[in-house]
Amino acid sequence: MSGHLRALFVDDDPAVLTGLKRMLRPIRNEIRSEFVDNAPEALEMMASDGYDVVITDIRMPDMSGIEMLDIVSESHPDMARLILSGHSSRSDTLRATGLAHQYLAKPCDASTLRRAILRSVGLREELADPELRRLAGGARSLPSVPDLYHRINAELASDDPTAARVGDIIAHDPAMSLKILQIVNSSFFGLRREVTDIGQATSLLGLDTISSLVLAAGVFSTGPTDPVSAGMVDHVYHSSLEIASVAKHIAQVAGAGRETVEESYLAGLIQDIGILALASNWPARWRQVERSDMALSEQSIFGTTHAVFGAYLASLWGLPDSLVEAIRYHTTPERASVAGSFNSLVALHVARAMVHGGFDPVHVAGETPYLEELGLARELGQWLDAVVEMRRAA
């Protein structure tokens, strides 16, 4: 990004603020940071001046960080909202889930803090329209498939719910999967590596946490009532699920490791979260998109594409970079910066070509030039044969 990023840190502990000032001094030319020891004053500063990111502790006198973020989400929805806190209770964390884009745990080193701040605004310049930034920043959840929402509620309310069954339901829904990934990859859980496997994420969170998220915190939504939006949610669900399954199978046939296989599935599932957000919030505009060439129309009507908007949202929510890249470049993989030969983006892009081309060899062969650059063109026929065989056996 050009120029300075402006970050406002809020913490009632003077020692913490002093430590943050010292820690961030080496990157002051990149991130211009200001510090305040109470939430009311922070709100006054935000009202009179512009900030890109606010980073706050949870527990503070007079007004908690959660109460402050609730106000910020309404008055400054385009501002990235991060929590930097220690020893927070599970209930505080769940309350913060819908308000904070990312959650960092104290103590936090300079590189982790810098990465979180930059990630939260990483694609902002590609989202020039302030209205789009407000939409992304204000989104607390995306619409789920109503049937899946009711199924997960029924499973959690049953006499013997299991994490495996709950995980299977979540793994079929793009919106729920995205939110679970945001939560499990937060620093609150102290994981040493990023998680891109919904089954593993569900197991790590546990049924009690997921029950609280679904039943109490209202993290998941039942979906829009507008027929255009509802129809788009249904379309994205069916299309993404098929592409996800094909991408996973391609990764398996390619001999990829388990993490890449699961990530390929997940990339396929959440590739079109930008459509879910745009169509559910602006159904009339999305109807115009559907009536014309999608890529051209998206750009002219929204000033961006669903790929860029979805990637911005995923980056803001702190999802792993590999998934952000897959969402951003799922239609233009040649522009991605992901290194290596085979990865989840390759699996996703080829899966899209197969599904959208009706598994016609002639159509799928159009991916040959892209795969030649990666040294994978010879494998394309094998992947297609394996996917066709999988579909026959299903």
C-alpha positions, 0 to 999 in steps of 0.5 A: 500500500502507498503511504502510511497505515494509521493504527490506533492502539487501545489498552488501559495498561501503561506498561503495555502501551510503552512496550508496543511503542518500543516494539513498533518503532522500527516499522514506524515508516510503514505503520504510523501508530498512536496509543490511548489508554481508554476506549471513550478517548479512542472513540473521540480520536476515531471520530475526528481523525481517520485510522485504518486499523484499531487494535484493542484490549478486551478488559478495560474500565469504563468501557470494554474493548468489546463494547468499543468495537461494537460502536466502531463496527457501526460508526466506522465499518471500513476500519479493520478491528483487531483484538490484542488481549491476554487471559480472556475468558471463553465467553469474552472471546465468543462475544468478540467473534462477530466484532473483531476481524482478527484476534491476537494473544498477548504477548505478541511479537512485532512480526506477528503484529505487523503481519496481522495489521498488513493482512487486514488491509492487504487488498484495500487498494484493489477495493477503491469504493468506500461503500465496498470497504464498509460492506466488507468491514461490517460483515459479521457473517455470510448467508448459509444454506437454510437447510444446513443451518437447520441441520446443524442446529438439530445435530447440536440439540440431539441427545448425542451430537458428535464433532464429526457429524457437525464438521461434516455439515459445516464442510458443506457450507461455504459461509459456515466454513469461512467463519469457523476458519476465521475463529480457529486460526485466531491466536486465542487458540494458540495453534502453531500452524494454520488450519485449512481442514474443516474436520480438524477445525471442528475437532479443535474448537469442540462441540461446546464452543460451536454450540455457543457460536451457533445458538448464542453468538449468532455467528451463522445466519439462516440466509437471505429472504430476498428471492434473488439472493436466496437463489444465488446462495443456493447456486453458489452452494451447489456449484462450490460443493461440486468444484470442491469435491473435484478439486480434492480428487485432483489433488489426491490423484496428483499425489499431494499431501493431506494438507494440500488435499484438504485445502484444495477442497476448502478452496473450492468451497469458499471460492465464491464467498464474494458472490454471497456477500455482494448478492445478499447485500445488493440483490438488485445490482447482482440481478444486473450482473446475471443478465450480462457478461459476469466479469465485465459486468461485475467490474462496471456495476460494483467497481470490482469482481467477486474474486477481489471482494471475497479475497479482501474479506478473507484477508481481513478475517485473517485466513491463511494466505494460501486460501486468500490467494486461491479466492483472489486468483481462482479465475486468473491463476497465472497472476498469482504469486504462489510458488511451486508446481502443484498447489490448491490453486492449481487444483481449484482452477482445473476443477472449475474448468472441468465442472464449467466445461461439462467435463468435455476433454476439448474444453478442459484442454484449454488449460494446457498452456497454463499447466505447461508453465508449471510442468503439469500439462501431461497430467491433465488427461489423467486427472480428467479420467480420474474425475470422470471415473469418480463421478461414475462411481458416485 
